[in-house]
């Protein structure tokens, strides 16, 4: 039977092999785009010069004079503007093409930085680092509670949440060790939509902690945190280790700038290494809070 280290090494080499072609393809596309843009600039320069010569033959415009005038380049008055060799003409065209291309790239690059860092709203939708396994609301129906609050300087409106259960397994299949990951959508959680999330007002996201979930691979997966794993996600597989977490995606609008935002949070639920089961959720409940809180650390208070 192959060793675990050898199997993981082969898997990592396979992943690197899968990544390289896509990366090379992206580089080829970028280089192709730059070359096409460069050719376009050169053709535009020559076409402009040719049309001006045809339109104003008495002006006797040469290439250098046309380009320097078009780009506002001030040359000394005592410098001759004629290009008496084809080599000098090519050099001038290439230099101005390079400068034009560089300016375009810098403009696009810094515009993207300004948009990403300064125009995008810096929303502070804070969630508790840990969840709570609670039976306070209904003793027969446990819930995973996650505290959250808006610490942004403005209200957040039309906030919606999407929740999936992520399962990561390391398992033994026909003498081979494999790693597996799957996502199961969670539907019966509340609140799925918040019309207005006011500043510093705490909320609790409640996800059922005893539910039958499914996707295209498994139609009936029992999600019941607090109980050791007895079966793999896939029937007939032997679990070596497993980890589960809730992936939460918040989407909404900043009421000040009317800009959209997307925020991702990950809450660890439980994991198991062999026969050792660990619950990462706190059993109990969150401490009661006022309608307005001052510190984000108050979301981490439990009872």
N, C-alpha and C positions, 0 to 999 in steps of 0.2 A: 504493500500500500504506500503511495507517495506520502512524503512528509508534508505537514501543514506549511512549513516554511517554503518548501519547493513549489507547492501549489500556488501560494500567494505571490512568489517571485514570477512564475509564469503568467499569472493573472495581471500583474503590474506591467510586464513587458507587453502583453497583448493590449492593455489600455493605452500605453504610449504609442504603440503602432497604430492604434485607431485614431489617436489625436493628431499625429503628424500630417497625414494627408489633408485634413481639413484646414490645418494651419497653413500649409504650403499653398493650398488653393486660395485662401484669403490673401496671402502675400502676392500671389500671381495676379489676382484681380486688382489689387491696389497698384501694382507696377503697371499693369495694362492701362488702368485709368489715367495714371500720371503720363504715360507715353502718348495716349490719345489726346490728352489735354495739351501737351507740349506741341504735338503736331498741329492741333487746332489753332494754337496761338501763332505759330510760324506761318501757317497758311493765311490766317487773318492779316498778319503784318504784310505779307507779300501781296495779297489781294488788294489791301488798302493802298499800298504804294502804287501798284499797277493802275488802279482806277484813277488815282489822283494824277498820275502821269498822262493818262489818256484824256482826262477832263481838262487838264491845264498844261498842254505841251509847251507853252511859252515860258512857264515857270522853271522848267528844267530842274525839277525836284529829283534829288538823288535819295537813296534809301536812308542814309544817316540823317539827312535833314528832315525827312518825313517822320521818322521814329522819334527823334529828339523833340520835334514840335508837338507830336501827339502826346508824348509822355511828360512834357514840360521840363525837359532836361536842358539846363542852361550851360552852354559851352562857351569858352572864351571867344571874344570877338575876333581875335587874331588867329584863331584856329581854323584851318581849311576844313570845309564840310564834305569834301568829295572823298569817295572811297574808290581808289583807283585800281584795286585788286579784288577779285572774287573772295579771296581768303578773308580780307578785312570785313567785307560785307557779311560773310557767314559768322564771323566772330561777334560782330555787333548784334546780329539777330539772336544768336545763342545767349549772349549776356542779358539782353532785354527780356528774352523769353524766360530765362532763369529767374530774373528779378520778379517778373510778373507772376510766375508760378509760385515762387516763395511767398509773395504777398498774399496770394489767394489762400494758400495752405495755412499761413499764420492767422489770417482773418477767420477762416472756418474753425481752426483749432481754439483760438481764444474766445470766439463766440460760443463754442460748446462749453468751455470752462465757465464763462460768465453765466450761461443759462443753467448749468448744473449746480454751481456753487452759490450763486447770489439770487437768481430769480426763483428757483425752486423753493417752496415753503419748507422751513425747518420745523416740521411738525414734531411735537413731543408727546406722542401717545404712549404713555408708560404702562407697562404691565408688570405684575408681580413675577419675580424670577421663578417661583415655585407655585404649583397648584395645590388645591386642597381637596381631599376626598371626604365629602361631607354627606351626612344623612339627616341634617337638621331640617330641611324642607319636607322630606318624606323618608321615613325610616326604611321603607321597603324599596325605594328607588334612590340609590346613591347618585351623587353628581360630582363631577370634577369642576371646581370653581377656580376661576382666574380673575384676579382683580385688575382693573385698568382705570386710567384717568387721563384727562387731557391737560397737560401742563404747558400747552402752547399759549401764545399771547392773545389768541382769538378763538372763537368757537369753531368747532368742526361740524359740518352739516352733511347729511345724507351718508352717514358712515355705515358701511355694510361689512359683515365678517363672513369668511369662508373657513371651514375647519375640516381637516383630514387627519386620520390616524396613520402615522408612518410606522411601519414594522420593518426592522432590520434583523435578519437571522443569519447566523453561521451554522451550517448543518452538514450532515454526512449523507451523501447520496452515492450508493454503489461503490463505497470505499474512497470516494473523492470528497474533499472539503470544498464547499461552495458558499459564496455570500449572496444574500438575496435581500431585496428591498421592494416593498409594495406600499401603495397608498390606498386607504379606504375612506371614502367620503362619509362625513358625519352630517346628518340632516336635522335631527331633533334637538338642536341646541338653541339657547336663548341668551341675549337678544341677537337675532340675525341682522337686524337693521335698527339703527339709532338715528332719529330724525335730526336732533341737535345734541351734540356732546359739548356741554358747557365747560368752562374752565374750572379745573380743580374739583370736579364733581366725580366721586368714585362710582364705578360700575362693576358688576360681576358677570362674567361670561360663564354660563352653566352648561356643561356638556354631560349627557347621560353616561354614567359609569357602569352600566349594565345594559348592553345592547348587542344585537346581532347585525353585523355590518357585512357588506359584500361589494365585490367589483367583478370584473370579467373573469378573474382567476378563481375566486372563492365566493360562493353565493351566500354562505352562512358562517361567518367568522364571529365567535363569541368574544366580545370585549368585556372583560370583567377585572379591572385592576384591583390588586389586593390579594389575588389568588395566584399561586405559582402556575407557570405554563405547563400544561400537560400534553398539548398537541402542537405540531408545527402548523404554520399557515397553510402549507400544502400537505395533503394527506400522504402518508407513507414515508415522510422524511423524518430523520432523527435530529433533534435540536442539540447543538453544542452550546450556543449562546443566543440570546435574543434581547432586543431593546425596542421599546415603544415610546413614542412621543406624539404630542399634538402639534400640528403645524397650523398656525392661524394667520390668515391674510386679511388685513384691514384696508379698505379703500373708502375714500371720501373726498370732500372738498373743503379747502380752507376758506372760511367765510370772509377773511380780510382781502385776499388777493384773487379769490375764485379759482385757485389752482388746485388741480387734483393731486392726491398723494396715494402711495401704496406702501404699507408697512408690514413686515413679516416678523412673526414671533414664534419661538419654539419652546414648548413646555415639556420637560421630561416626565414620563409617567412611571415606567418601571423597567427593570431589566433582570435577566437571569443568566448566570454563568454556571452551567452544569445543574446542580441541585440548589445552588445558592440564589435565592430570590431577594431582590431589593426593590422596595417601593419608594419612589422619589417624591410622591405626594405626601402632604401633611394630613394626617387623620385628625379631623376635628372641624374647625370652621375659622373664618376670618373674624378678626375683632371688629366690632361695630364702629363705624366712623361717622363723623358729622357730614352734612351735605356739602361742605367745602373743606378741603384739606390743604395744608400749607407745604407739606414735605412729601416727596415721592416715597420715602422710606416707610411712611405710614401704610402703604399698600402691603408691606411684608409682615404685618402684625397678625399673629394667629392666637387662637385659644384652643 
